[in-house]
Amino acid sequence: MKKEKAIYAGILVLIVVLFFANLFYGAVSIPSNKIIDILFGREVERQAWTNIILQSRLPQAFVALLAGASLAVCGLMLQTLFQNPLAGPSILGISDGANLGVAVTMLCFGGNIGFGNISLGNNLSIVFSALAGALIMLGLIIYFSTKVKNSVMILIIGMMMGYLASSGIAILNFSATAEGVRSFVMWGMGNFSGVALKQIPFFASVIVIGLILSILLIKPLNALLLGERYAANLGIHITRSRLLILLCTGLLTGTVTAFCGPISFIGLAVPHIARLLLGTSNNKQLVPITLLLGSVVALLCNIMTILPFSEKVLPLNAITPLIGAPVIIYVIINRKNIQYFN
Amino acid sequence: MKDTNIDIQNLSIGYFLKHRKQKLIKSNINQKLYKGEVTCLLGANGSGKSTLLRTLAGFQPSLGGEILYNEKPINSYSDSERSLLIGLVLTDKIFAGGISVFDLVSLGRHPHTGFFGSLKKHDKEIIFDSMEKVGISHKADAYVSELSDGERQKAMIAKALAQECPIILLDEPTAFLDINSRIEMMYLLKELASKEQKSILLSTHDIETAIRLGDRFWLMDKNLPFTSGTPEDLIINDVLSQFFDKIQFDKQTGALQICYKPTVDRGLSPTAINI
């Protein structure tokens, strides 16, 4: 109990520190006292600074906070549902499915693929198409998982499905303009800056709904630790719980992908960091910690995209593997000593 | 007359295939599960033991007949009501290595707890009590992955006890256990049945232990009708040896003797064995 409280406190402090670090540190250097002035709504001599802080850095930090939490909790739900510690939204091709959904919608309604420029379509249709793409992919994975029981094989099938979706996007993209291709490539590398200030309320409300749903699913998720038959024997309605878990992951992954691009590794790695930190896979403790830790990692990754002493910004997917991949390699190498693998 | 927990009437078990066809495994099963008794379900692989257990647990529909609990068909109970009737201990692989034994046993309280599954004082008492009864309390804080096979099985039984069901079904609870743990497990089940007045039905291949500790046998065989009785009666009346034709049972002691005569000479001459 004490340990859990200490972890909560540590994570919350980290979130606050990293959130403000995201505001104070960026490609353009702005004096700290001016940033404080801007945050308190005071006028500063350069309007550009106000714009950077309020129109770019603040929404970006906010999006990182929510997107990180979403992807992490999706990873956790998928790992529990598939009883596979190496499952995650990007590895199972769900992010790619969401991409394909968005690409198809944009081609049909915009006549042109303008990735990275979400304002093209209206928010709702983008989110719905991403959701549809993610859910179709999830449905296919579930179908294959009834045919193939081996969990490694399921991961490979998921990766193949992801490649198929990517090639679908590439084919669609072929008919797009040069500018479209460029922005698609940029978008495919992931970033938290794609959500404009006025889209934040919509983005935030969809994500918050998804996150609340994930917390409501803690009880069935815990029963599923024992597998479906035990869970059914404990009075859990398997079909309904499975559907809700899929809907929740679809909604969260779909929305995040529609706005931020396919972000790798956060969903896969954060649940492992949370489990190692907490020392339990009991979802009662794990779900909230994973959620918060997702925010920490996303905020951290977002800061790391800014190259020091230059105005260049790296794509997000260049950074997430730096944190995620070592974690995964570590848990695989040490799996004999890690309880939840056994 | 003993109190009945489950009354099986004219049950047929098997599978529904495509095109409205059925694959019948066994029909005409008429049995009762009594309170306070350990019933052992014995039979060769493929005789339909697992199908019967799955049908009783509600994982697959029966092809006909009735399973009655309290004179009501068991499928007229809702999912959540049924989770209060039958507790299960299966051979399924679980993904729960990373939770503590206490957490595992507390999952048994799921049918009793609210939406978030939070445990009240009363729930915790039952969980500790269940762990005490199977003798796993000293491992309450250990990870499930750190348990031996026998301890893991005990923890799953504690889970079923915490569920507070009058009936517990166990699918081969002694399958992966060494001989000492097997005997310990059977004693434990017998004690739970009589002390807690549970009906316990378990499938097993371990005839020797079952003869000594089981109260009643259910016998299944592809070619013979479903048979039941106390072990003593089944041995004295030469029924058991019909079901297990490679074993002879001593009518006084119940001891087993293998009486297998190879139909084909497999060349297992003494010299061959020595090599």
Interface residues (C-beta under 8 A of the other chain):
Chain A: T80 Q83 L216 I218 K219 N222 A223 L224 L225 L226 G227 R229 Y230 A232 N233 L234 G235 I236 H237 R275 T280 S281 N282 K284 I338 Q339 Y340 F341 N342
Chain B: A57 G58 F59 D79 S80 R82 S83 L84 I86 G87 L88 L90 D92 K93 I94 F95 A96 G97 G98 I99 S100 D103 L104 L107 G108 H110 P111 T113 F115 F116 G117 Y143 V144 S145 E146 Q163
